Amino acid sequence: MFVLFLIVNVLIIYGSIYPFDFVAVDLTAERMERLLDTIWCGVRPGDLLGNVILFVPLGFFGCFAMARRGRAKAGTVMVLVWGLFLGVGLQVVQLYLPSRVPALDDAIWNLLGTGLGAAA
């Protein structure tokens, strides 16, 4: 199960930063402030659904893998923290991708998807 958890991580990262057209930008305070201002700025239903569904397998396979290792409760917390860390990290990476629009509310929806997967 842990292998499936790792594969899901790779697929999420790949899908979130494709087409890999990174541009060197200065992460000024203004740019970071704009990212922070994206919390609850209005979400399109397709984006919302995509961000939630994308992370459901992460929560499911992560919790399943942790339960197999005898760490069910602590594993669930670790998987949820990892889902939030991954979601926020991908939004920061998207600052360097001109074809992507980073938004922190996406990370919140990613966390919800991770939680739904964990609950399953």
N, C-alpha and C positions, 0 to 999 in steps of 0.2 A: 504493500500500500504506500510505503514511503516513496517508492519510485514514481507512482502515479502522482503523488503530491508534488514531487520535483518537476515532473513533466508539465503539470498544470501551471506551475510557476513560470517555467520557460515559455509556455504558450502565451500566458498573460503578458509577460515582458515583451515578447516578440510582437504581439499584436498591438501593444500600446505605444511602441516606439518605431514601428514600421512606417515609412520607408527609409529610415536611418539617414536622413538628410540633415545632419547636425550642423549648426552654425555657431561660431564663437560669438557670444554676446556677453556684455558686462551685466552682471547681476546687481544692478543698482537698487537702492532702497525703493525707488519709484516702481521698478519692475516687480519687486517682491511685494510691495504694497498692493499693486494691481492683482497679484495672485491671491493675496489674503482677502481682497475685496470680492472674490468670486464665490464666497460662501453664501449660499441661498440667494443667488442672483437670478434665479429663474432657470428651470430645467425643462428641456423638451422631453416629452414622454419616451421617444426612441432612445435618447441618450440615457435617461434614467433606467429604462429597462435593460439596456445594454450593459451599463455599469454594474447593475445588480446581478444580472445573470452571469456575467463574466467571472465573478468571484464566488459564486455558489459552489462550484467544484473545489475551489481552494479550501473553503471551510469544511466541506464534506470529507474530502480525502485527507486533509490535515488532521481532523479530529479522529478519523478512522485509524490513521497511522499512529497517532499518539496513544489511542486506546489499546492498540495492539502491543505497545511498548509498556503498558501498565501505568500510563499517566493520563487518565481520562480527564479529570477536572483541571489539573494544571495545564494539560495539553490543549484543552479548549481555550483557556486564557491565552496561552502562547500563540495559538493559531489566530485568534482575534487580534492580538497585538501585531502579529506579522502581517495580517491583512491590512490593517491601518497603515503600518510602516510602508508596505509595498505600494498601497494606493497613493500616499503622500509622496513617496519617492518618485513614482512614475510621473506625477504632476510636475515635480521639480525638474525632472529630466526633460519633460515636454517644453520647458522654457527654452531649450536649445533647439527645438524642432519647429521651424516656421510653418510647417504644414499642420501642426497641432495647436489646439487652444487649451492651455492648462487651466483647470478650475478645481479648487479645493472641494467644492461640493461633490465632484466626481469621487473623491477619496471617501467621503462620507457614505455615498451610495455603495462604493466598493465594500466598505465595512459592513453595511447592511447585508449585502450579498454573502459575505463571509459568514456572518451570523446565521443567516438562513441555511447555508450549507452545513454549518456546525449543528444547528438544531435538527436537521434531517438525520 
